[in-house]
């Protein structure tokens, strides 16, 4: 009897970040502002994506 295997794509990805930036993020983590580097990076990406999205909407409205 054969069993089917489901291959799932990973939910996480790795990125390379300059050490100087990681040092700053680690400082914020130590100060208690963030629980982890991952939390900081996730928030930073989310905020930047929101910013880019808003910019694209405004640009599209101006083109009309």
Secondary structure, 3 states (H helix, E strand, C coil): CCCCCCCCCCCCCCCCCCHHHHHHHHHHHHCCCCCCHHHHHHHHHHHHHHHHHHHHHHHHHHHC
